[in-house]
Amino acid sequence: MAEESDLEKSEQPSQRRLDQAREKGQVARSHELSTFSLLLAGGASLWFMGGHLNAQMVQLLQDGMTISRDLVFKPELLIPHLYDLSLRMLIIFSPVLALMLLTALVSPLFLNGWLFSTEALIPQFSRMNPVNGIGRMFSINVLIELAKAFGKAIVVGGVAAWVMWRHLGDALQLATLSISSAIAEMGYLVGGSFLAIVGGMVLIVAIDVPFQLYSHNKKMMMTKEEVRQEHKETEGNPQIKGRIRSMQREMARRRMMAEIPTADVVVTNPTHYSVALKYSEKGMRAPIVVAKGSDLLAQRIREIAQENHVPILEAPPLARALHKHTEVGESIPEALYTAVAEVLAYVYQLKRYQDEGGARPMEPSGLPVPSELDPANGAA
């Protein structure tokens, strides 16, 4: 039962899945919306520019029906004449064509925007499989498209029948008008009827757009296993990431241990904490922590320090404060400058004693460590 649940597409598609589908050209598209936009733009342009188009078409018709003496006696002039008439007609309707072209470019912005995908151009030979083709013929999508086609036919056909019946008398009266008046009236009738028929497609678009969004989202749904796999691909396998972090910590620990022999002093708790400090007047604004650790790691720091003759000083408050408020490679806090200065002064005196002899220096005690920095006093 658990395996069946994992294979069921019950999860909403992730943004990564949607982006990958978009790269392949798979987005929600409504052909009805594009068709409606084009028809509406064409009908509106014919309606609002009807007067101008009417005047231009009347003049073009007169020029086309007028045959000059040169055309009668020189038939070779007919082809240039027809070319000129065709060019004039194209210029007359160029605003309408330009508006429809602009609409075709803008209409995709209403749903998912423009999309340029080269993957959609790659031939898919699986589509040539006749078995798959027969399966697609009887799929639910084909039935839905068939239902949409019937719906469009009923809605558009019904609106067209109503428009024709309503304007039947006006159409019959065109025969009684002059040519120019008949052309103008016919333009208004055709434009108004066309807009009414296009308006009937609003219902189709209002149904098709939400359906296409729902259908695309359902197609992009993911199984629980796909969600987990995608999470591994994007975030990384938790086991591998844990192993990498472990290796990184181990490498950092080895680098830290390698720095202990270069330290000037190791300050201890004496058992729980160990912090190795290093200071050089050249290039260092303040002493830095080259290693730190607690419990077993603190013990190992002390062992390496002893093996390399690095001085070890027991100063519990200072060790706790340094371990709490500094990281490896960082300078010590300003509030600990005085305490660490006393420690380093002792280390330098101890080194002189070991090299030259004389009186052994006294270990510093009562180091000035601010109480708010000492975790033993409840410091954060």
Rosetta blueprint (number, residue, H / E / L):
1 M L
2 A H
3 E H
4 E H
5 S H
6 D H
7 L H
8 E L
9 K E
10 S E
11 E E
12 Q L
13 P L
14 S L
15 Q H
16 R H
17 R H
18 L H
19 D H
20 Q H
21 A H
22 R H
23 E H
24 K L
25 G L
26 Q L
27 V L
28 A L
29 R L
30 S L
31 H H
32 E H
33 L H
34 S H
35 T H
36 F H
37 S H
38 L H
39 L H
40 L H
41 A H
42 G H
43 G H
44 A H
45 S H
46 L H
47 W H
48 F H
49 M L
50 G H
51 G H
52 H H
53 L H
54 N H
55 A H
56 Q H
57 M H
58 V H
59 Q H
60 L H
61 L H
62 Q H
63 D H
64 G H
65 M H
66 T L
67 I L
68 S L
69 R H
70 D H
71 L H
72 V H
73 F H
74 K L
75 P H
76 E H
77 L H
78 L H
79 I H
80 P H
81 H H
82 L H
83 Y H
84 D H
85 L H
86 S H
87 L H
88 R H
89 M H
90 L H
91 I H
92 I H
93 F H
94 S H
95 P H
96 V H
97 L H
98 A H
99 L H
100 M H
101 L H
102 L H
103 T H
104 A H
105 L H
106 V H
107 S H
108 P H
109 L H
110 F H
111 L L
112 N L
113 G L
114 W L
115 L L
116 F L
117 S L
118 T L
119 E H
120 A H
121 L H
122 I L
123 P L
124 Q L
125 F H
126 S H
127 R H
128 M H
129 N L
130 P H
131 V H
132 N H
133 G H
134 I H
135 G H
136 R H
137 M H
138 F L
139 S L
140 I H
141 N H
142 V H
143 L H
144 I H
145 E H
146 L H
147 A H
148 K H
149 A H
150 F H
151 G H
152 K H
153 A H
154 I H
155 V H
156 V H
157 G H
158 G H
159 V H
160 A H
161 A H
162 W H
163 V H
164 M H
165 W H
166 R H
167 H L
168 L H
169 G H
170 D H
171 A H
172 L H
173 Q H
174 L H
175 A H
176 T H
177 L L
178 S L
179 I H
180 S H
181 S H
182 A H
183 I H
184 A H
185 E H
186 M H
187 G H
188 Y H
189 L H
190 V H
191 G H
192 G H
193 S H
194 F H
195 L H
196 A H
197 I H
198 V H
199 G H
200 G L
201 M H
202 V H
203 L H
204 I H
205 V H
206 A H
207 I H
208 D H
209 V H
210 P H
211 F H
212 Q H
213 L H
214 Y H
215 S H
216 H H
217 N H
218 K H
219 K H
220 M H
221 M L
222 M E
223 T E
224 K H
225 E H
226 E H
227 V H
228 R H
229 Q H
230 E H
231 H H
232 K H
233 E H
234 T H
235 E H
236 G L
237 N L
238 P H
239 Q H
240 I H
241 K H
242 G H
243 R H
244 I H
245 R H
246 S H
247 M H
248 Q H
249 R H
250 E H
251 M H
252 A H
253 R H
254 R H
255 R H
256 M H
257 M H
258 A H
259 E H
260 I H
261 P H
262 T H
263 A L
264 D L
265 V E
266 V E
267 V E
268 T E
269 N L
270 P L
271 T L
272 H L
273 Y E
274 S E
275 V E
276 A E
277 L E
278 K E
279 Y L
280 S L
281 E L
282 K L
283 G L
284 M L
285 R L
286 A L
287 P L
288 I E
289 V E
290 V E
291 A E
292 K E
293 G E
294 S E
295 D L
296 L H
297 L H
298 A H
299 Q H
300 R H
301 I H
302 R H
303 E H
304 I H
305 A H
306 Q H
307 E H
308 N L
309 H L
310 V L
311 P L
312 I E
313 L E
314 E E
315 A L
316 P H
317 P H
318 L H
319 A H
320 R H
321 A H
322 L H
323 H H
324 K H
325 H H
326 T L
327 E L
328 V L
329 G L
330 E L
331 S E
332 I L
333 P L
334 E H
335 A H
336 L H
337 Y H
338 T H
339 A H
340 V H
341 A H
342 E H
343 V H
344 L H
345 A H
346 Y H
347 V H
348 Y H
349 Q H
350 L H
351 K H
352 R H
353 Y H
354 Q H
355 D H
356 E H
357 G L
358 G L
359 A L
360 R L
361 P L
362 M L
363 E L
364 P L
365 S L
366 G L
367 L L
368 P L
369 V L
370 P L
371 S H
372 E H
373 L H
374 D L
375 P H
376 A H
377 N H
378 G L
379 A L
380 A L
